[in-house]
Amino acid sequence: MTTAHRFVLSLVCGALVLGVGSARASTEPTASTQFLVLRERGPGSAAQAQPHVDRLMQRIGELSGWSAQGKYLRRREDARPRLEAGRVKFALLNLAAFLDLRQNVALEVLGSVDVSAAGGRRYHLVSKTARGVDGCRGQTVASDHAGDRRFVDRVVAGQAFSLADFQLRPTKRPIQTLKRVLRDEATCALIDDAQLTAAAKLEGGAALRTAWSSDQLPPMVLVATPGATAAERKRLRAQLSRVCTGPGEQACEAAGIRALRSSDGAPYRRVIAAYGK
């Protein structure tokens, strides 16, 4: 082979390598963190949950052909700068965080996340004495959900009430909220479905009666950020139903997820409209 032939061959091979690299770059996320998982009221600490998220990412990577990485967070304010700076391509978010964070970041719904630990799908006013919303209105109401007033007033309450209707007694822990009513330190409590289940197991919990219940709300959501390409969104959406099956079943179970399902966003349109801009 002449020197000229070798030179031409090297150019051809180089072009092929560059072409393959470009094709991969167009469909695969970068090596930085691609996924973010935010469960503001999730069980355990972020450090405890991270290994389970790592296993979940491994499963997603196997199905998508990506080197998927994910970061588990418990605080919305930790997630906000990551999303706004374009540091992630996909995110799993609890509903209240999704509605808030989408105000400044264009988030496209790709799927829903069915979590095994109940909570956040339905809310209730409970009391030992009050009947109906009017029985709680003007009275002391304990809640660990009152910190997100816009979500409660516009989405949870569904025009049945406003937090301003109550004398709020904010709490920090779910069980503390229930005990405020059981100890007669509050007339009512605004709780979610997980707390309602827990109430039945508390001493004296049988005395609590449901005064009001919200409509059922959509589950956690899986979204794409502006940094995800159309091809990446299509690929992930196509694989979602397979993530928690077969080899992925244990990974999902450990992460507290029963199933991932693709979605066109329709189940979330009502709450997006209620939350407003």
C-alpha positions in Angstrom: 0.0 0.0 0.0 1.4 3.4 -1.0 1.7 6.3 1.3 -1.1 8.1 -0.5 -3.4 5.1 -0.1 -2.6 5.0 3.7 -3.4 8.7 4.0 -6.8 8.3 2.2 -7.6 5.2 4.4 -6.8 7.1 7.6 -9.1 9.9 6.5 -12.0 7.5 5.8 -11.5 5.7 9.2 -11.4 9.0 11.0 -14.6 10.1 9.4 -16.3 6.9 10.4 -15.2 7.2 14.0 -16.4 10.8 14.1 -19.7 9.8 12.5 -20.4 7.1 15.1 -19.4 9.5 17.9 -21.9 12.1 16.6 -24.7 9.5 16.4 -24.1 8.4 20.0 -24.0 12.0 21.2 -27.4 12.7 19.5 -29.2 9.9 21.4 -27.3 9.4 24.6 -27.3 11.8 27.6 -24.0 13.3 28.7 -21.9 11.9 31.5 -23.2 14.4 34.0 -26.2 13.7 36.2 -29.2 13.0 33.9 -31.9 12.2 36.4 -33.2 13.8 39.5 -35.6 12.1 42.0 -37.4 14.5 44.3 -39.7 13.1 47.0 -40.2 15.8 49.6 -42.1 13.5 52.0 -40.4 10.3 51.1 -39.4 7.7 53.7 -35.8 7.8 55.1 -33.0 10.1 54.3 -31.5 11.0 50.9 -28.4 9.0 51.9 -30.4 5.9 52.5 -32.4 6.3 49.3 -29.5 7.0 47.0 -28.3 3.4 46.6 -31.8 2.4 45.5 -31.9 5.2 43.0 -28.6 4.0 41.7 -30.1 0.5 41.0 -33.1 2.1 39.3 -30.8 4.1 37.1 -28.9 1.0 36.2 -32.1 -0.7 35.1 -33.1 2.4 33.0 -29.6 2.4 31.5 -29.9 -1.2 30.5 -33.1 -0.6 28.7 -32.2 2.7 27.0 -28.6 2.0 26.2 -27.5 5.0 28.4 -25.1 5.4 31.2 -27.9 6.7 33.4 -27.1 8.5 36.7 -29.5 9.9 39.2 -29.6 12.1 42.3 -32.1 11.7 45.1 -33.2 14.8 46.9 -35.7 15.6 49.7 -35.9 19.4 49.4 -37.5 21.4 46.5 -35.0 24.2 46.9 -32.1 21.7 46.3 -33.8 20.6 43.1 -34.7 24.0 41.7 -31.2 25.2 40.8 -30.3 21.9 39.2 -33.4 22.1 37.0 -33.1 25.8 36.2 -29.4 25.4 35.3 -30.1 22.5 32.9 -28.0 20.0 34.9 -30.5 17.2 34.5 -32.5 15.8 31.6 -35.2 13.9 33.3 -36.8 14.1 36.8 -39.2 12.2 39.0 -41.1 14.7 41.1 -43.9 14.6 43.7 -47.0 16.5 42.4 -46.7 19.7 44.5 -43.0 20.1 43.5 -43.8 19.5 39.8 -46.5 22.2 39.8 -44.2 24.7 41.4 -41.0 23.9 39.5 -42.7 24.0 36.1 -43.3 27.7 36.6 -39.7 28.5 35.6 -38.7 25.4 33.7 -40.5 23.9 30.7 -41.2 20.3 32.0 -42.9 17.8 29.7 -44.8 15.0 31.3 -43.5 11.6 30.0 -45.0 9.3 32.6 -46.5 8.6 36.0 -44.8 7.0 39.0 -46.8 4.6 41.1 -45.2 4.6 44.5 -45.8 1.9 47.1 -45.9 4.2 50.1 -49.3 5.9 50.1 -49.3 9.7 50.5 -50.2 12.8 48.6 -52.9 11.3 46.5 -55.8 12.4 48.7 -56.1 14.9 51.6 -58.5 14.9 54.5 -59.7 17.1 57.3 -60.1 14.9 60.4 -61.5 15.8 63.8 -62.9 14.2 67.0 -65.8 16.6 67.0 -66.2 18.7 63.8 -68.4 17.6 61.0 -67.7 18.9 57.5 -65.5 21.8 56.4 -67.7 24.3 58.3 -67.0 22.5 61.5 -63.3 23.2 61.1 -63.7 26.7 59.7 -62.5 29.3 62.2 -61.1 26.6 64.4 -57.6 25.5 65.2 -56.3 23.2 62.4 -53.0 21.4 62.7 -51.1 20.4 59.6 -47.6 19.7 58.2 -48.9 20.5 54.7 -49.6 24.2 55.3 -46.1 25.3 54.1 -47.2 24.9 50.5 -50.2 27.3 50.7 -50.7 27.7 46.9 -50.8 23.9 46.4 -53.3 23.4 49.2 -55.5 26.4 48.4 -55.7 25.9 44.6 -55.3 22.1 44.1 -56.0 20.2 47.3 -59.0 22.2 48.6 -60.7 22.5 45.2 -62.5 25.7 46.3 -63.9 23.9 49.4 -61.8 26.1 51.7 -58.7 28.3 52.0 -56.0 27.9 54.7 -56.9 31.4 55.7 -60.3 30.0 56.9 -58.5 28.3 59.8 -56.4 29.1 62.8 -53.4 27.2 61.6 -51.2 25.2 64.0 -48.2 24.2 61.7 -46.4 21.0 62.6 -43.2 19.5 61.3 -43.9 15.7 61.5 -46.9 13.7 60.2 -47.6 11.9 63.5 -47.3 15.2 65.5 -50.2 16.6 63.4 -52.5 13.7 64.4 -51.5 13.9 68.0 -52.4 17.6 68.2 -56.0 16.6 67.6 -55.9 13.5 69.8 -54.6 15.7 72.7 -57.2 18.4 72.0 -54.5 20.9 71.1 -56.3 21.4 67.7 -59.9 20.9 66.6 -59.0 19.5 63.2 -56.0 18.4 61.2 -55.3 18.6 57.5 -53.6 15.3 56.6 -53.0 13.1 53.6 -53.9 9.5 52.9 -50.7 8.1 54.4 -51.5 9.9 57.7 -55.1 8.7 57.6 -53.8 5.1 57.5 -51.4 5.8 60.3 -54.1 7.3 62.5 -55.8 4.0 62.8 -52.7 2.5 64.4 -52.3 5.3 67.0 -53.6 5.0 70.5 -57.0 6.8 70.5 -56.9 7.1 66.7 -60.3 5.5 66.4 -61.8 8.7 67.8 -60.8 10.6 64.7 -63.5 11.1 62.1 -63.1 12.4 58.5 -64.8 15.7 58.1 -63.8 16.3 54.5 -61.9 14.5 51.7 -60.4 15.9 48.6 -60.6 14.5 45.1 -57.9 12.0 44.2 -54.9 13.7 42.8 -52.5 12.4 40.1 -49.4 10.4 41.3 -45.7 11.4 41.1 -44.7 12.4 37.6 -41.7 11.7 35.4 -40.8 14.7 33.3 -38.3 15.7 30.6 -36.4 19.0 30.9 -35.4 21.3 28.0 -32.0 19.6 28.0 -33.5 16.3 26.8 -33.7 15.9 23.0 -36.8 14.6 21.2 -35.1 11.3 20.5 -34.1 10.9 24.2 -37.7 11.6 25.3 -39.1 9.1 22.8 -36.7 6.4 23.8 -37.3 6.8 27.6 -41.1 7.0 27.2 -41.0 3.7 25.1 -39.2 1.9 27.9 -41.1 3.1 30.9 -43.5 0.2 31.2 -40.6 -2.3 31.2 -38.5 -0.6 33.9 -40.2 -2.4 36.9 -40.7 -5.8 35.2 -38.4 -8.8 35.1 -34.8 -7.9 36.3 -36.1 -4.4 37.3 -38.7 -5.6 39.7 -36.4 -5.7 42.7 -34.8 -2.4 41.9 -38.2 -0.7 41.7 -39.4 -2.3 44.9 -36.3 -1.2 46.8 -36.9 2.3 45.5 -40.5 2.3 46.7 -41.9 2.2 43.1 -44.6 -0.2 42.0 -44.6 0.8 38.3 -43.6 3.5 35.8 -46.2 4.2 33.1 -46.0 6.4 30.0 -48.4 9.4 30.0 -49.5 12.0 27.5 -49.9 14.4 30.4 -53.8 14.3 30.4 -54.1 13.3 34.1 -52.2 16.3 35.1 -53.9 19.0 33.1 -56.7 19.7 35.6 -54.2 20.3 38.5 -51.9 22.3 36.3 -54.9 24.6 35.4 -56.0 24.8 39.1 -52.4 25.7 40.2 -52.2 28.5 37.6 -49.3 30.6 36.7 
